[in-house]
């Protein structure tokens, strides 16, 4: 089992198209820092060559008679200081102007409102447009339509986390009892990876999530499907699996809408099989990984809040079938 | 006045020397190691202890790099990794960077002033034991699975009672308090020494740049350390007696911790950066054969850096959702601090142009410092910009940035200072071939380690993760960084080896191997316990570092430990201050205080027991011994 698990960990490579880089912005909020990086890199690259050039030439003067006078040296220092001040003032102006442009205080009418709650060590997303009974709760995979601003209300369920999707959204901390917001938008269809950016304990390293940016039509289809409870039309094996699930400790923490499982402290599993990954974007969502995660969670993610669950070997296959039916 | 024959004068000098030697004799007896109060002895211990902690912190860094060399590596488990990276940060900041500066300060500030000892020798001895015990206990904690695991920044509520049970963090808060109190004590010693013990003729506006830097740094310590001591105490109270200061569920606020921590933490960066600027100035002036260009500019720049550094702390918190107007102010302040810093670098480069640089090993390290530190300064300006910072904050970009500042400026300069001052401390020269090798290995290894980190950060790798998944474009860069880290460690190790070898059989240094002009080179290497045979009088006018003493101060009672105290601004003789000799009380009080802090971590009632014990030690310390502390007499200078 351990052997298989170790293998599956390495096999769980995410699709190569997944992007977690600030160098490949896919929306305006990530394009701004990328633009600034280009400005900074050029300005400071040139300045570095100039300053270090002056230093090296100065050091190579040793032994020669062509030294400059002290007064000339002082004038050079004053010139350098003046240049520094002018360059910095320009950068302050550019930076402040951009900061004002991307401020989040004006809300737009068509925003998608999502509340994200950081938990040790996974992400809960709640879509909050429309009436409260149409709120949708899901975990670790955020679907958004392209071309439409997303307003994230960032909360924490325990310690401080930080919501960050490098190619879409700069980071904002999730602090207990603080109400932070960030607005971002995706312009290109694709899957983008995000990750917690504030040290939050043992599994800070494995607190990822995916942002799936889709066309508005695809998004609406996904959204409507996710609102449905889990389906009732199950095969015999799947029904047996549901029985295993409902009589296991899983229900203490997890919810599957449409069943008697309504635990509220762990990811909602109603449409588990529709997600690409499990364990906060750590493993790809395959039956093998799922069974390893259920029975040996502490080895996959040492310290995780999910305890290892003892499932009888004859019950495992039905359980996996049932979980796979939660499309 | 009768004319003395040369022979009589020589005999008289020898008699003076013997009397001084007797008055300033090192501690004796079986407990002599614990009784020593001589500034050079305490300073040397600080330097050696800090270097040992530097090695330990470096080993932790290598363990971190081995773990991160490959994706999903299982070399360290997350629990151990968290303890190790927390101790790496805590060690490098609290147990290496600050103490090594203060150690060099204790050793060289009195020498650069021509003074016999620091003004408060027992306080400096006390601080050393507090620092030593604090550091040792922290490592005993690691070995007994009680190492702190919430990062050196220990953000609440992760470090609070709800999410971090056990005594790991209790112990950490107490040891942080312990080592920072010791830093406070040294700051007081250095301020008094610098302001009151300048030799006649060395008015405040002619004080050596290194002494200025240590004075400014000490004032910063005086304002910054109490903040972290109070914050750590508040955290401890939250954890031990349920005060809820940082607990939002009960009306506290976890963000308060970040304000308090960075109100200390940001000045702390400059606390370990300003002294290196002073060391660089001393080294550059010696190896360019002239005083640094723009003495006033450098000193004023350092003072303004000291002030500004207290107004930047919020740039560590741009992602916490603070109001935009506030963050804009801190952007401006954070960028503005680059002006005084840049000016100092320009002054150094102008000194190269106006002098005749000799590229010996110390100056090699200084040029390496300038080339690398500038990159750290530039990335610092970038991170001061809110829209840029919120993207790169808490990524490896910041890890790269901070190491360019802290290794580029602090460690490279300390290395240069070790090559420069080792002959004075030990009487022996360091091998310069080995020094050149050490420099280039460190320089190449350093850039190989920390330059790719910027790219890693841009590619989205957060900090403080114990591992990462394959397929994110991070694996090869991380392997490269680990290789670089080992090259860097080899480079630093060569300097360590160099010191150990030179101490055993290095070339005799003599009084002034670098043909330097400042006062510390006008006595034997290593200096005798009384430092100088005569207290010098400097000519007034012109940079003090470039002139020979024009006379000496007479009128001391050489049979007592007398220090010449002068007026703060013009350095005219004020009074003679009699300092105590060897004493066991600093050690006993230091040990008792450290044990009290350690005990409090286990049970707060130790505070009461410890207080009583400390009072007993203080009574012993202050017990009257019939020696008055000051004496006024008439002065002659000749």
Interface residues (C-beta under 8 A of the other chain):
Chain A: X9 X10 X12 X13 X14 X16 X18 X20 X21 X22 X23 X30 X32 X33 X34 X36 X37 X40 X44 X47 X48 X51 X52 X54 X55 X57 X58 X59 X61 X62 X63 X67 X68 X69 X70 X72 X73 X74 X76 X77 X80 X81 X84 X85 X88 X91 X92 X94 X95 X96 X98 X99 X100 X102 X103 X105 X120 X154 X158 X159 X160 X162 X164 X166 X167 X170 X171 X172 X173 X175 X176 X177 X178 X180 X181 X193 X195 X196 X197 X198 X199 X200 X201 X202 X203 X204 X205 X206 X208 X282 X302 X303
Chain B: X72 X77 X78 X79 X82 X150 X151 X155 X157 X158 X162 X163 X248 X249 X253 X254 X255 X293 X294 X297 X319 X320 X321 X324 X327 X328 X331 X332 X335 X336 X338 X339 X342 X343 X345 X346 X347 X349 X350 X351 X352 X353 X354 X355 X356 X357 X358 X359 X363 X367 X370 X371 X374 X375 X378 X379 X381 X382 X384 X385 X386 X387 X388 X390 X391 X392 X393 X394 X395 X457 X458 X459 X460 X462 X463 X464 X465 X466 X467 X468 X469 X470 X471 X472 X473
